[in-house]
Amino acid sequence: MSAQSDLSPSFPTARVRTAWTRVCQRLLAERNERGHWTGELCSSALSTATAVVALELAQCNEPEGPAADTWRELCRKGIGYLLEAQRDDGGWGDTDRSYSNVATTMLAEAALVVTRDWHATWGWQDRAEHARLEARRYIDSVGGIAALRRRYGRDKTFAVPILACAALAGVADWKEVAPLPFELAVFPQNWYRFLRLPVVSYAIPALVAIGQVRFRFRPPRNPALRAIRRLAVQSSLRVLREVQPESGGYLEAVPLTSFVVMSLEGMGRHDEPVAVRGRRFLIDSARPDGSWPIDTNLATWNTTLAVQHLAVGGWDIGQLTCLDWILDCQGKERHRYTGAPPGGWGWSDLSGSVPDADDTPGALLALRRFWESMDEASSERSRIESAVDAGLEWLLGLQNRDGGWPTFCRGWGKLPFDRSGSDLTAHALRALSAWRERLEPRVADRAVARGLRFLERRQRDDGSWWPLWFGNQDEADEANPVYGTSKVLLGLVDVGATGTSMARRGLDWLSAAQNPDGGWGGGPAVREYAPDLGESSVEETALAVEALAAANGPRSVLTRGADWLVRAVEEGSVDQPSPIGFYFARLWYYERLYPITFTAAALGRVIRQREEGNIGDSNDR
């Protein structure tokens, strides 16, 4: 959409409502047969490469039989996908809408090398060899292993598994793979945060499996340490078994599960139950085109967002049938993976999901919408209130000493994805505010005050906030200040803090960040995969519009942003997702429902604010 389009600041509310109705109907059509939203994560070259390496190593350990035939066919299709996904510069991006990066390219090279004996049989010998040479050229051009280490810094969660994968494929030396203290995994879970582990809280399976395979091929010279680790092999394997979910997929994540499986296969532990269940998960997760996603789905996250965002503009939430499903997703017992107490929600209803501080507030806010749609005498209200009380207790118990909220575990603050996050904190504050009557006043006041102080400290000099789990590949440091600032402003609105200096500075930053085309965010990559959108992304524009409408932002800025979204709906380009999602360890993803869901919230908020008379000339600055 060009910047020369009609950007009249006086387009009628009826036009917005028509667009909102269309996008809500589009969102409702995405429900599954059970009445909730599953969504669809994009395919990932990185996930595909790790799965191929894991299954090829399994085939080496069991070369004959039906299972080997299945693994071999999945590897063939996976290599076919990778050959199609290679970019012109010789590298691979995490998604088909991402720039090449050294991590994904090193993994794709490993997949090509480890399957090399099959390329002629599959009819791809010359093509695959050319792809491998181009990949090596790209890796060398960006700095090789040194570039990989720079990308992840002190965090060994992903750098060490990538190098271990390369070593298993024979394209890196084991001396390049840093040792991981897998023996620490045998300590009780509540000790982990004190042990200064070199990986984030959710990566204990990688710590054990990668640590063991590295120990197998390059044991330490220190005889005492060597003896300790030898003694810890079986006990740490028991930890792997205990935390593996029924699905076989750790966190429902293909990369993490693949790293565990390839490590066990590399050590010859083909019959280890963890490897057997992990292989089953990889088989079940494969897509018809030969690719794998980074995770099975974000069903709980998508569903709670959809409920909230439909309700923003006044859609009748009472018509939805997903309440029981949301309630069933709540954790009912202590989680064996993180040790989290009952009461929280994870991103999916699947067994590998883990309660976290983004999905729990999302569920609490969605439940508020259902609660408000019910008659006061409804028996369903008491069911919701019981779930909410447990969720609020869980959320309050996760608040860190710094006043912010981390993702999974309180007190893990050493590595980036374990620290308190501005977006998580704002989301938690919204949930506490929505259910304030269920909390003891002094408890609520203290938690909110501490959260606000955290947000004030985390505000950047320019007035923006950076989120933890979302990014923009065209921004400095791959941060996404539009997402972070929008989410914090929504939190400040809900707790009644819009009159604060930090709110005004955030609103000023977000207003000034509007692109010439009327939208927000995006970058050159958007023009490549979605030229109709111009430069801005649907997701970031929708987030900014929702926040500006909620915070009573400048009329001209808000109107131009809303007009951009309305035109995206009218022109049929509103469902073009952008890779703004940051998965574990800086892995990009996009989700098919994000642009639709976010747009429903933004246009619904504009309708509500105009009907309430809160968008007027006095707001123009």
C-alpha positions as CSV (number, residue, x, y, z in Angstrom):
1,M,0.0,0.0,0.0
2,S,1.6,3.2,-1.1
3,A,2.0,6.3,1.0
4,Q,0.1,8.2,-1.7
5,S,-3.2,6.5,-0.8
6,D,-6.0,8.6,0.7
7,L,-5.0,9.2,4.3
8,S,-8.0,11.4,5.2
9,P,-8.2,11.9,9.0
10,S,-12.0,12.0,8.8
11,F,-12.8,8.5,7.3
12,P,-16.1,7.4,8.9
13,T,-16.4,5.0,11.8
14,A,-18.7,2.9,9.6
15,R,-15.8,2.0,7.4
16,V,-13.8,0.9,10.4
17,R,-16.7,-1.2,11.6
18,T,-17.1,-2.9,8.3
19,A,-13.4,-3.8,8.2
20,W,-13.6,-4.9,11.8
21,T,-16.6,-7.1,11.1
22,R,-14.8,-8.7,8.2
23,V,-11.6,-9.5,10.1
24,C,-13.6,-10.8,13.1
25,Q,-15.5,-13.2,10.8
26,R,-12.2,-14.2,9.2
27,L,-10.8,-14.9,12.7
28,L,-14.0,-16.9,13.8
29,A,-13.6,-19.0,10.6
30,E,-10.2,-20.2,11.9
31,R,-11.6,-22.1,14.8
32,N,-11.2,-25.8,14.8
33,E,-13.9,-28.4,15.3
34,R,-13.6,-28.1,19.1
35,G,-14.3,-24.4,19.0
36,H,-10.8,-23.0,19.8
37,W,-7.9,-21.7,17.8
38,T,-4.9,-23.9,17.0
39,G,-3.2,-21.6,14.5
40,E,-0.2,-22.5,12.4
41,L,3.4,-21.8,13.0
42,C,5.6,-21.3,10.0
43,S,7.9,-24.0,8.7
44,S,11.5,-23.6,9.9
45,A,14.7,-24.4,8.1
46,L,16.5,-24.6,11.4
47,S,14.0,-27.2,12.8
48,T,14.1,-29.1,9.6
49,A,17.9,-29.3,9.6
50,T,18.0,-30.5,13.2
51,A,15.3,-33.1,12.7
52,V,17.1,-34.5,9.6
53,V,20.4,-34.9,11.5
54,A,18.7,-36.6,14.4
55,L,16.8,-39.1,12.1
56,E,19.7,-39.8,9.9
57,L,21.8,-40.7,12.9
58,A,19.0,-42.9,14.0
59,Q,19.0,-44.6,10.6
60,C,22.8,-45.2,11.0
61,N,22.1,-47.1,14.3
62,E,19.2,-49.1,12.8
63,P,19.7,-49.2,9.0
64,E,17.1,-51.8,8.2
65,G,13.4,-52.2,8.7
66,P,10.2,-50.2,8.5
67,A,11.4,-47.6,11.0
68,A,14.6,-47.0,9.1
69,D,12.6,-46.6,5.9
70,T,10.4,-44.0,7.5
71,W,13.4,-42.0,8.9
72,R,15.1,-42.2,5.5
73,E,12.0,-40.9,3.7
74,L,11.6,-38.0,6.1
75,C,15.3,-37.1,5.7
76,R,14.8,-37.1,1.9
77,K,11.9,-34.8,2.1
78,G,13.6,-32.6,4.6
79,I,16.7,-32.2,2.4
80,G,14.4,-31.4,-0.5
81,Y,12.8,-28.7,1.6
82,L,16.2,-27.2,2.6
83,L,17.4,-27.2,-1.0
84,E,14.3,-25.1,-2.0
85,A,14.7,-22.8,1.0
86,Q,18.3,-21.8,0.5
87,R,18.6,-18.1,-0.1
88,D,20.6,-16.4,-2.9
89,D,23.5,-15.6,-0.6
90,G,24.0,-19.3,0.2
91,G,22.6,-19.1,3.7
92,W,19.3,-20.0,5.3
93,G,17.0,-17.9,7.4
94,D,14.9,-19.3,10.3
95,T,11.8,-18.8,8.1
96,D,11.1,-18.2,4.4
97,R,10.7,-14.5,5.3
98,S,13.9,-14.2,7.4
99,Y,17.4,-13.1,6.5
100,S,20.2,-15.7,6.4
101,N,22.0,-16.3,9.6
102,V,25.0,-18.3,10.7
103,A,23.2,-20.6,13.1
104,T,20.6,-21.9,10.7
105,T,23.1,-22.1,7.9
106,M,25.5,-24.2,10.0
107,L,22.7,-26.6,10.9
108,A,21.6,-26.9,7.2
109,E,25.2,-27.6,6.2
110,A,25.3,-30.4,8.9
111,A,22.1,-31.9,7.5
112,L,23.5,-31.9,3.9
113,V,26.8,-33.5,5.1
114,V,25.3,-36.1,7.3
115,T,23.0,-37.3,4.5
116,R,25.6,-37.1,1.7
117,D,25.6,-40.8,1.0
118,W,22.0,-40.7,0.0
119,H,22.1,-37.7,-2.3
120,A,22.9,-39.7,-5.5
121,T,20.1,-42.2,-4.6
122,W,17.7,-39.3,-4.2
123,G,18.8,-37.7,-7.5
124,W,20.3,-34.6,-5.8
125,Q,24.0,-35.2,-5.8
126,D,25.1,-32.2,-7.8
127,R,22.5,-29.9,-6.4
128,A,23.1,-30.8,-2.8
129,E,26.9,-30.5,-3.2
130,H,26.5,-27.1,-4.7
131,A,24.2,-26.1,-1.9
132,R,26.8,-27.3,0.7
133,L,29.6,-25.3,-1.0
134,E,27.4,-22.2,-1.0
135,A,26.6,-22.7,2.6
136,R,30.2,-23.0,3.6
137,R,31.0,-19.9,1.6
138,Y,28.3,-18.0,3.4
139,I,29.5,-19.3,6.8
140,D,33.0,-18.3,6.2
141,S,32.0,-14.9,4.9
142,V,30.2,-14.0,8.1
143,G,32.9,-15.2,10.4
144,G,32.2,-18.9,11.0
145,I,32.2,-20.2,14.6
146,A,33.3,-16.9,16.0
147,A,30.2,-15.3,14.5
148,L,28.0,-17.9,16.0
149,R,29.5,-17.3,19.4
150,R,29.1,-13.5,19.0
151,R,25.4,-14.0,18.2
152,Y,24.7,-15.8,21.5
153,G,27.3,-14.3,23.8
154,R,27.4,-15.9,27.2
155,D,24.3,-17.9,26.6
156,K,25.4,-21.5,25.6
157,T,21.8,-22.7,25.2
158,F,21.9,-22.7,21.5
159,A,25.6,-22.2,20.4
160,V,26.8,-25.4,22.0
161,P,24.1,-27.6,20.6
162,I,24.7,-26.1,17.1
163,L,28.4,-26.9,17.3
164,A,27.7,-30.3,18.7
165,C,25.4,-31.0,15.7
166,A,28.2,-29.9,13.4
167,A,30.6,-32.1,15.2
168,L,28.3,-35.1,15.0
169,A,28.0,-34.4,11.2
170,G,31.8,-34.2,10.9
171,V,32.0,-30.5,9.9
172,A,33.4,-29.2,13.2
173,D,35.9,-30.5,15.8
174,W,34.7,-31.5,19.2
175,K,37.3,-29.1,20.7
176,E,35.0,-26.3,19.4
177,V,32.1,-27.6,21.5
178,A,32.2,-26.2,25.0
179,P,31.6,-28.7,27.8
180,L,28.4,-28.5,29.7
181,P,28.1,-29.5,33.4
182,F,25.4,-32.1,32.9
183,E,26.1,-33.5,36.3
184,L,24.4,-30.4,37.8
185,A,21.0,-31.6,36.5
186,V,20.9,-34.3,39.2
187,F,20.4,-31.6,41.9
188,P,16.8,-30.8,42.9
189,Q,15.0,-28.4,40.5
190,N,14.7,-25.7,43.1
191,W,18.5,-25.6,43.3
192,Y,19.1,-24.8,39.6
193,R,18.8,-21.1,39.9
194,F,21.7,-21.1,42.4
195,L,24.0,-23.3,40.4
196,R,24.8,-20.6,37.7
197,L,24.0,-23.0,34.9
198,P,25.3,-21.9,31.5
199,V,22.0,-22.5,29.8
200,V,18.5,-21.0,30.4
201,S,15.9,-22.6,32.6
202,Y,14.0,-24.4,29.9
203,A,17.1,-26.1,28.4
204,I,18.0,-28.7,31.0
205,P,17.4,-31.5,28.4
206,A,20.0,-29.9,26.2
207,L,22.4,-29.5,29.1
208,V,22.2,-33.2,29.8
209,A,22.2,-34.6,26.3
210,I,24.7,-32.3,24.7
211,G,26.9,-32.4,27.8
212,Q,27.0,-36.2,27.7
213,V,27.8,-36.5,24.0
214,R,30.6,-33.9,24.4
215,F,31.9,-35.9,27.4
216,R,31.8,-39.1,25.3
217,F,33.9,-37.7,22.5
218,R,36.1,-35.2,24.4
219,P,36.3,-36.0,28.2
220,P,38.0,-33.5,30.5
221,R,41.6,-34.0,31.3
222,N,41.0,-33.5,35.0
223,P,40.6,-37.0,36.4
224,A,38.4,-35.9,39.3
225,L,36.0,-34.1,37.0
226,R,36.1,-37.0,34.6
227,A,35.1,-39.4,37.4
228,I,32.3,-37.1,38.6
229,R,30.8,-36.9,35.1
230,R,31.1,-40.6,34.5
231,L,29.2,-41.3,37.8
232,A,26.5,-38.7,36.8
233,V,25.7,-40.2,33.4
234,Q,22.9,-42.6,34.5
235,S,21.4,-40.3,37.1
236,S,21.2,-37.4,34.6
237,L,19.7,-39.7,32.0
238,R,17.0,-40.4,34.6
239,V,16.3,-36.6,34.7
240,L,15.8,-36.6,30.9
241,R,13.3,-39.4,31.3
242,E,11.4,-37.7,34.1
243,V,11.0,-34.4,32.4
244,Q,10.1,-35.8,28.9
245,P,6.4,-35.3,28.2
246,E,4.0,-37.9,26.9
247,S,4.3,-36.5,23.4
248,G,8.1,-37.1,23.5
249,G,8.8,-33.5,22.5
250,Y,10.5,-31.3,25.1
251,L,8.5,-28.1,25.2
252,E,6.8,-29.4,22.0
253,A,10.0,-28.0,20.4
254,V,11.5,-29.7,17.4
255,P,15.0,-28.2,17.8
256,L,15.3,-29.0,21.4
257,T,14.0,-32.5,21.0
258,S,16.2,-33.1,17.9
259,F,19.3,-32.0,19.8
260,V,18.5,-34.5,22.5
261,V,17.8,-37.3,20.1
262,M,20.9,-36.7,17.9
263,S,23.1,-36.6,21.0
264,L,21.8,-40.0,22.3
265,E,22.1,-41.5,18.8
266,G,25.6,-40.1,18.5
267,M,26.5,-41.9,21.7
268,G,25.0,-45.2,20.4
269,R,22.0,-44.9,22.9
270,H,19.5,-45.8,20.2
271,D,17.3,-47.8,22.5
272,E,17.2,-45.3,25.3
273,P,13.5,-44.6,26.0
274,V,14.1,-40.9,25.6
275,A,15.4,-41.4,22.1
276,V,12.6,-43.7,21.2
277,R,9.9,-41.2,22.3
278,G,11.8,-38.3,20.8
279,R,12.0,-40.0,17.4
280,R,8.2,-40.6,17.6
281,F,7.7,-36.9,18.3
282,L,9.8,-35.9,15.3
283,I,7.9,-38.3,13.0
284,D,4.5,-37.0,14.3
285,S,5.7,-33.4,13.8
286,A,6.8,-33.7,10.2
287,R,4.8,-31.8,7.6
288,P,3.9,-33.1,4.1
289,D,6.3,-30.7,2.4
290,G,9.2,-32.2,4.2
291,S,9.6,-29.3,6.8
292,W,9.2,-29.1,10.5
293,P,7.9,-26.1,12.6
294,I,9.7,-24.9,15.7
295,D,6.9,-26.0,17.9
296,T,3.7,-28.0,17.5
297,N,1.3,-25.1,18.1
298,L,0.5,-22.1,20.2
299,A,-3.2,-23.1,20.7
300,T,-3.7,-21.6,24.2
301,W,-2.0,-18.4,23.3
302,N,-3.9,-18.0,20.0
303,T,-7.2,-18.8,21.7
304,T,-6.9,-16.5,24.7
305,L,-5.8,-13.7,22.3
306,A,-8.7,-14.3,20.0
307,V,-11.2,-14.2,22.9
308,Q,-9.7,-10.9,24.2
309,H,-9.4,-9.3,20.8
310,L,-12.9,-10.2,19.6
311,A,-14.3,-8.7,22.9
312,V,-12.4,-5.4,22.5
313,G,-14.8,-4.2,19.8
314,G,-17.9,-5.7,21.5
315,W,-18.2,-9.1,19.8
316,D,-20.6,-11.3,21.8
317,I,-18.1,-13.6,23.7
318,G,-21.0,-15.6,25.1
319,Q,-21.4,-17.2,21.6
320,L,-17.9,-18.8,21.9
321,T,-17.6,-22.4,23.0
322,C,-14.0,-22.5,24.1
323,L,-14.4,-21.7,27.8
324,D,-14.2,-25.3,29.0
325,W,-11.2,-25.9,26.8
326,I,-9.3,-22.9,28.3
327,L,-10.2,-24.0,31.9
328,D,-8.9,-27.5,31.0
329,C,-5.6,-26.1,29.9
330,Q,-4.8,-24.7,33.4
331,G,-2.0,-26.6,35.2
332,K,-3.6,-28.8,37.9
333,E,-0.4,-30.2,39.5
334,R,3.3,-29.2,39.9
335,H,4.9,-29.3,36.5
336,R,7.7,-31.8,36.2
337,Y,9.7,-29.8,33.7
338,T,10.1,-26.5,35.6
339,G,8.7,-27.5,39.0
340,A,6.1,-24.7,38.6
341,P,3.2,-25.0,41.0
342,P,-0.4,-25.6,39.7
343,G,-2.4,-22.6,38.5
344,G,-0.6,-21.4,35.5
345,W,-1.2,-21.8,31.7
346,G,1.3,-22.6,29.0
347,W,1.1,-21.8,25.3
348,S,-0.6,-25.1,24.3
349,D,-2.9,-27.8,25.6
350,L,-0.2,-30.4,24.6
351,S,1.9,-32.3,27.1
352,G,5.1,-30.5,26.3
353,S,3.7,-27.1,27.1
354,V,5.0,-25.3,30.3
355,P,3.2,-22.6,32.4
356,D,4.6,-19.1,31.7
357,A,4.0,-15.5,32.5
358,D,2.6,-14.5,29.2
359,D,0.1,-17.2,28.6
360,T,-1.2,-17.1,32.2
361,P,-2.1,-13.4,32.0
362,G,-3.6,-14.1,28.6
363,A,-5.8,-16.8,30.0
364,L,-6.8,-14.6,33.0
365,L,-7.8,-11.7,30.7
366,A,-9.8,-14.1,28.4
367,L,-11.6,-15.5,31.4
368,R,-12.5,-12.0,32.5
369,R,-14.2,-11.5,29.1
370,F,-16.3,-14.7,29.6
371,W,-17.1,-13.8,33.2
372,E,-18.4,-10.4,32.1
373,S,-20.6,-11.9,29.4
374,M,-22.5,-14.1,31.9
375,D,-25.5,-13.4,34.0
376,E,-24.6,-12.7,37.7
377,A,-26.5,-15.8,38.8
378,S,-24.6,-18.1,36.4
379,S,-23.0,-21.1,38.0
380,E,-20.2,-20.9,35.4
381,R,-19.0,-17.7,37.1
382,S,-17.9,-19.7,40.2
383,R,-15.9,-22.1,38.0
384,I,-14.1,-19.2,36.4
385,E,-13.4,-17.6,39.8
386,S,-11.8,-20.7,41.2
387,A,-9.5,-21.0,38.2
388,V,-8.7,-17.3,38.4
389,D,-7.8,-17.4,42.1
390,A,-5.3,-20.2,41.4
391,G,-4.0,-18.3,38.3
392,L,-3.5,-15.1,40.3
393,E,-1.7,-16.9,43.1
394,W,0.6,-18.5,40.5
395,L,1.3,-15.2,38.8
396,L,2.0,-13.3,42.1
397,G,4.4,-16.1,43.1
398,L,6.4,-15.6,40.0
399,Q,7.2,-11.9,40.4
400,N,11.0,-11.4,40.6
401,R,12.8,-9.3,43.2
402,D,13.3,-6.6,40.7
403,G,9.5,-6.2,40.4
404,G,9.2,-7.7,36.9
405,W,8.0,-11.0,35.7
406,P,10.2,-13.6,34.1
407,T,8.9,-16.3,31.6
408,F,9.1,-19.5,33.5
409,C,11.1,-19.5,36.8
410,R,11.5,-16.9,39.5
411,G,15.0,-16.0,40.3
412,W,16.7,-17.0,37.1
413,G,18.3,-13.7,35.9
414,K,21.7,-14.5,34.5
415,L,20.8,-15.1,30.8
416,P,18.6,-13.0,28.5
417,F,15.5,-15.2,28.2
418,D,15.3,-15.9,31.9
419,R,15.3,-12.2,32.9
420,S,12.2,-10.2,33.8
421,G,10.6,-8.8,30.6
422,S,8.8,-5.5,30.0
423,D,6.2,-7.2,27.8
424,L,5.6,-10.0,30.4
425,T,5.4,-7.5,33.2
426,A,2.9,-5.3,31.5
427,H,0.8,-8.3,30.6
428,A,0.9,-9.5,34.3
429,L,-0.2,-6.0,35.5
430,R,-3.2,-6.1,33.1
431,A,-4.3,-9.4,34.5
432,L,-3.9,-8.3,38.1
433,S,-5.9,-5.1,37.3
434,A,-8.7,-7.1,35.5
435,W,-9.2,-9.2,38.6
436,R,-8.3,-6.8,41.3
437,E,-11.4,-7.5,43.3
438,R,-10.2,-11.1,43.8
439,L,-7.0,-9.9,45.5
440,E,-6.3,-8.6,49.0
441,P,-5.8,-4.8,48.4
442,R,-2.3,-4.6,50.0
443,V,-1.1,-7.5,48.0
444,A,-2.4,-6.1,44.7
445,D,-1.1,-2.6,45.4
446,R,2.4,-3.8,46.3
447,A,2.7,-6.1,43.2
448,V,1.5,-3.4,40.9
449,A,3.7,-0.7,42.4
450,R,6.7,-3.0,42.1
451,G,5.8,-3.8,38.5
452,L,5.5,-0.1,37.6
453,R,8.9,0.7,39.1
454,F,10.4,-2.1,37.1
455,L,8.8,-0.7,33.9
456,E,10.1,2.8,34.7
457,R,13.6,1.5,35.1
458,R,13.4,-0.6,31.9
459,Q,12.2,2.3,29.8
460,R,14.9,3.3,27.3
461,D,16.3,6.8,26.9
462,D,14.2,7.4,23.8
463,G,11.0,6.5,25.6
464,S,10.5,3.0,24.2
465,W,10.5,-0.5,25.8
466,W,12.0,-3.6,24.3
467,P,10.1,-6.9,24.7
468,L,11.6,-10.3,25.5
469,W,9.9,-12.7,23.1
470,F,9.4,-10.6,20.0
471,G,11.7,-8.9,17.6
472,N,12.1,-7.1,14.3
473,Q,14.9,-8.4,12.0
474,D,15.4,-4.9,10.5
475,E,15.9,-3.1,13.9
476,A,19.1,-2.6,15.7
477,D,19.9,-5.6,17.9
478,E,16.8,-7.3,16.4
479,A,14.7,-5.7,19.1
480,N,11.0,-4.7,18.5
481,P,10.3,-1.5,20.3
482,V,6.9,-1.1,18.6
483,Y,5.7,-4.4,20.2
484,G,7.3,-3.7,23.6
485,T,6.1,-0.1,23.8
486,S,2.6,-1.0,22.6
487,K,2.3,-3.7,25.2
488,V,3.6,-1.6,28.0
489,L,1.2,1.3,27.2
490,L,-1.7,-1.2,27.2
491,G,-0.6,-2.2,30.7
492,L,-0.3,1.3,31.9
493,V,-3.8,2.1,30.6
494,D,-5.3,-0.8,32.5
495,V,-3.6,0.1,35.8
496,G,-4.5,3.8,35.5
497,A,-1.0,5.0,35.0
498,T,-1.4,7.0,31.7
499,G,-0.7,10.2,33.5
500,T,2.8,9.2,34.4
501,S,5.9,10.6,32.8
502,M,6.9,7.2,31.4
503,A,3.5,6.8,29.8
504,R,3.7,10.2,28.1
505,R,7.3,9.4,26.9
506,G,6.2,6.0,25.6
507,L,3.2,7.5,23.8
508,D,5.4,10.2,22.2
509,W,7.9,7.6,21.0
510,L,5.2,5.4,19.5
511,S,3.6,8.3,17.7
512,A,6.9,9.4,16.3
513,A,7.8,5.9,15.1
514,Q,5.0,5.9,12.6
515,N,6.3,5.1,9.1
516,P,5.6,7.4,6.1
517,D,3.0,4.9,4.8
518,G,1.0,5.2,7.9
519,G,1.9,1.9,9.5
520,W,4.6,0.8,12.0
521,G,7.5,-1.6,12.1
522,G,8.3,-3.9,9.2
523,G,11.3,-3.1,7.0
524,P,12.8,-4.0,3.7
525,A,12.0,-7.7,4.1
526,V,8.2,-6.9,4.1
527,R,8.5,-5.5,0.6
528,E,10.1,-8.7,-0.5
529,Y,7.4,-11.2,0.7
530,A,4.4,-8.8,0.8
531,P,4.8,-5.9,-1.6
532,D,1.2,-4.9,-1.2
533,L,1.8,-3.9,2.4
534,G,4.5,-1.3,1.5
535,E,7.1,-1.3,4.3
536,S,5.1,-1.7,7.5
537,S,3.9,-5.0,9.0
538,V,0.3,-5.8,9.9
539,E,1.2,-7.0,13.4
540,E,3.2,-4.0,14.5
541,T,0.7,-1.5,12.9
542,A,-2.2,-3.2,14.7
543,L,-0.3,-3.2,18.0
544,A,0.5,0.5,17.7
545,V,-3.0,1.4,16.7
546,E,-4.5,-0.5,19.6
547,A,-2.2,1.1,22.1
548,L,-2.7,4.6,20.7
549,A,-6.4,4.2,20.8
550,A,-6.4,2.9,24.4
551,A,-4.0,5.6,25.6
552,N,-5.9,8.4,23.8
553,G,-3.0,9.1,21.4
554,P,-2.8,11.9,18.8
555,R,-5.7,11.8,16.5
556,S,-3.9,12.3,13.2
557,V,-1.4,9.6,14.0
558,L,-4.1,7.2,15.1
559,T,-6.3,7.9,12.2
560,R,-3.6,7.3,9.6
561,G,-2.7,4.0,11.3
562,A,-6.3,2.9,11.4
563,D,-6.7,3.8,7.8
564,W,-3.6,1.7,6.9
565,L,-5.2,-1.3,8.7
566,V,-8.6,-0.8,7.1
567,R,-7.0,-0.7,3.6
568,A,-5.1,-3.9,4.4
569,V,-8.5,-5.5,5.2
570,E,-10.2,-4.1,2.2
571,E,-7.3,-5.1,-0.1
572,G,-7.1,-8.6,1.3
573,S,-3.6,-8.3,2.6
574,V,-4.3,-8.3,6.3
575,D,-3.4,-12.0,6.6
576,Q,0.3,-11.5,5.7
577,P,2.2,-12.6,8.7
578,S,5.7,-11.2,9.5
579,P,8.5,-13.0,11.4
580,I,8.2,-10.9,14.5
581,G,8.2,-13.8,16.9
582,F,11.3,-14.7,18.9
583,Y,11.3,-18.3,20.0
584,F,13.8,-19.8,22.4
585,A,17.4,-18.6,21.7
586,R,16.6,-15.9,19.2
587,L,14.9,-18.2,16.7
588,W,12.5,-16.3,14.4
589,Y,9.0,-17.4,13.7
590,Y,5.7,-16.1,12.3
591,E,2.2,-17.3,13.2
592,R,-0.6,-17.3,10.7
593,L,-3.2,-15.9,13.1
594,Y,-1.2,-13.0,14.5
595,P,-2.0,-10.4,11.9
596,I,-5.7,-11.3,11.9
597,T,-6.0,-11.4,15.7
598,F,-4.1,-8.2,16.3
599,T,-6.1,-6.3,13.7
600,A,-9.3,-7.4,15.3
601,A,-8.1,-5.8,18.6
602,A,-6.9,-2.6,17.0
603,L,-10.0,-1.8,14.9
604,G,-12.2,-2.9,17.8
605,R,-10.4,-0.5,20.1
606,V,-10.7,2.3,17.6
607,I,-14.5,1.7,17.3
608,R,-14.9,1.7,21.1
609,Q,-12.8,4.8,21.7
610,R,-14.7,6.7,19.0
611,E,-18.1,5.6,20.3
612,E,-17.0,6.7,23.8
613,G,-15.9,10.1,22.4
614,N,-12.3,9.7,23.5
615,I,-10.8,10.4,20.0
616,G,-11.1,14.0,19.3
617,D,-9.3,17.1,18.1
618,S,-8.0,17.9,21.6
619,N,-5.8,14.8,21.3
620,D,-4.0,16.0,18.3
621,R,-0.4,17.0,19.1
